[in-house]
């Protein structure tokens, strides 16, 4: 399952994400992970959340991101929710077909392995295709 949080800069995405992460820390039965572009959330989220700074791992393409997420899961089958902040910024791209293919892959991977994904993207939701609107 994938949930997208989209909006332009200053629209409240980060505030909403922090709230969702902290609620997941209390409610999720498994481990919760947050992948962020830089360490800007470390003082705002619950200490039990595994915070990963994407720049440390050079997550600069969707293929690398797929491998990274697959590796995280291979090393820890108890992951129940992953939060990905600023996906397109981390990868260094605008919303495009590859972004949509990645989100579709996340959805399938999550369904197969029982992981929820919440992803923020700094862009107007109108940039998504009709098929991708289902994740909003």
C-alpha positions as CSV (number, residue, x, y, z in Angstrom):
1,X,0.0,0.0,0.0
2,X,1.3,3.4,-1.0
3,X,0.1,6.8,0.2
4,X,1.3,9.9,-1.5
5,X,1.5,13.3,0.1
6,X,2.0,15.9,-2.5
7,X,2.1,19.7,-2.6
8,X,4.2,22.6,-3.4
9,X,6.8,24.0,-1.0
10,X,5.3,25.4,2.1
11,X,2.0,23.4,1.8
12,X,2.4,21.5,5.1
13,X,3.7,18.2,3.8
14,X,6.5,17.9,6.4
15,X,4.2,18.8,9.3
16,X,1.7,16.1,8.2
17,X,4.6,13.6,7.6
18,X,6.0,14.2,11.2
19,X,2.5,13.6,12.6
20,X,2.1,10.4,10.7
21,X,5.5,9.1,11.6
22,X,5.0,9.8,15.3
23,X,1.6,8.1,15.2
24,X,3.1,5.1,13.5
25,X,5.7,4.8,16.3
26,X,2.9,4.2,18.7
27,X,0.5,2.2,16.5
28,X,2.6,0.0,14.1
29,X,3.3,-3.6,15.2
30,X,6.6,-3.7,13.4
31,X,9.6,-1.5,12.7
32,X,9.1,2.0,11.2
33,X,11.7,3.5,8.9
34,X,12.0,7.0,7.6
35,X,14.2,7.8,4.6
36,X,14.9,11.5,4.3
37,X,17.0,13.7,2.0
38,X,18.9,15.2,4.9
39,X,18.7,15.0,8.7
40,X,16.1,17.7,9.1
41,X,13.6,15.5,10.9
42,X,15.8,14.0,13.7
43,X,14.5,16.3,16.4
44,X,10.9,16.1,15.5
45,X,10.3,12.3,15.3
46,X,10.0,9.7,17.9
47,X,13.3,8.1,19.0
48,X,12.1,4.6,18.0
49,X,11.9,5.5,14.3
50,X,14.9,4.4,12.2
51,X,16.0,7.5,10.5
52,X,18.1,7.1,7.3
53,X,19.7,10.0,5.5
54,X,19.5,9.2,1.8
55,X,22.5,11.3,0.9
56,X,24.7,8.9,2.9
57,X,23.8,6.1,0.5
58,X,23.7,8.1,-2.8
59,X,20.1,7.2,-3.6
60,X,20.2,9.1,-6.8
61,X,18.2,6.9,-9.1
62,X,15.0,4.8,-8.8
63,X,17.0,1.6,-9.5
64,X,19.3,2.3,-6.6
65,X,16.3,3.2,-4.4
66,X,14.6,-0.2,-5.3
67,X,17.8,-2.1,-4.3
68,X,18.1,-0.1,-1.1
69,X,14.5,-0.7,0.0
70,X,14.8,-4.4,-1.0
71,X,18.0,-4.6,1.0
72,X,16.4,-3.0,4.1
73,X,13.6,-5.5,3.9
74,X,16.0,-8.5,3.4
75,X,17.8,-7.5,6.5
76,X,14.7,-6.9,8.6
77,X,11.4,-8.7,7.9
78,X,9.7,-6.9,10.8
79,X,9.4,-3.6,8.8
80,X,5.7,-2.6,8.8
81,X,5.9,1.0,7.5
82,X,8.4,3.0,5.5
83,X,8.2,6.8,5.1
84,X,10.1,8.4,2.2
85,X,10.5,12.2,2.4
86,X,11.1,14.3,-0.7
87,X,11.4,11.4,-3.1
88,X,12.0,13.4,-6.3
89,X,14.4,15.8,-4.6
90,X,16.5,12.8,-3.3
91,X,16.6,11.2,-6.7
92,X,17.2,14.6,-8.4
93,X,14.3,14.4,-10.8
94,X,10.9,15.9,-11.4
95,X,7.7,13.8,-11.4
96,X,7.9,11.7,-14.6
97,X,7.1,8.2,-15.9
98,X,10.0,6.7,-13.9
99,X,8.6,8.2,-10.7
100,X,5.2,6.6,-11.5
101,X,6.9,3.3,-12.3
102,X,8.7,3.5,-8.9
103,X,5.5,4.2,-7.0
104,X,3.8,1.3,-8.7
105,X,6.7,-0.9,-7.8
106,X,6.5,0.3,-4.2
107,X,2.8,-0.6,-4.1
108,X,3.4,-4.1,-5.4
109,X,6.4,-4.6,-3.1
110,X,4.4,-3.4,-0.1
111,X,1.4,-5.7,-0.9
112,X,3.7,-8.7,-1.3
113,X,5.6,-8.1,1.9
114,X,3.0,-6.4,4.2
115,X,4.7,-3.0,4.2
116,X,2.9,0.4,4.1
117,X,4.7,3.2,2.3
118,X,4.1,6.9,2.8
119,X,5.9,9.1,0.3
120,X,6.1,12.9,0.0
121,X,6.8,14.6,-3.3
122,X,7.2,18.4,-3.7
123,X,5.0,18.9,-6.7
124,X,1.5,19.8,-7.6
125,X,-0.8,16.7,-7.6
126,X,-1.9,17.6,-11.1
127,X,1.6,16.4,-12.3
128,X,0.4,12.8,-11.7
129,X,-1.4,10.7,-14.3
130,X,-5.0,9.5,-13.6
131,X,-3.6,6.1,-12.7
132,X,-1.4,7.6,-10.0
133,X,-4.1,9.7,-8.5
134,X,-5.3,6.6,-6.6
135,X,-2.4,6.9,-4.3
136,X,-3.3,10.4,-3.0
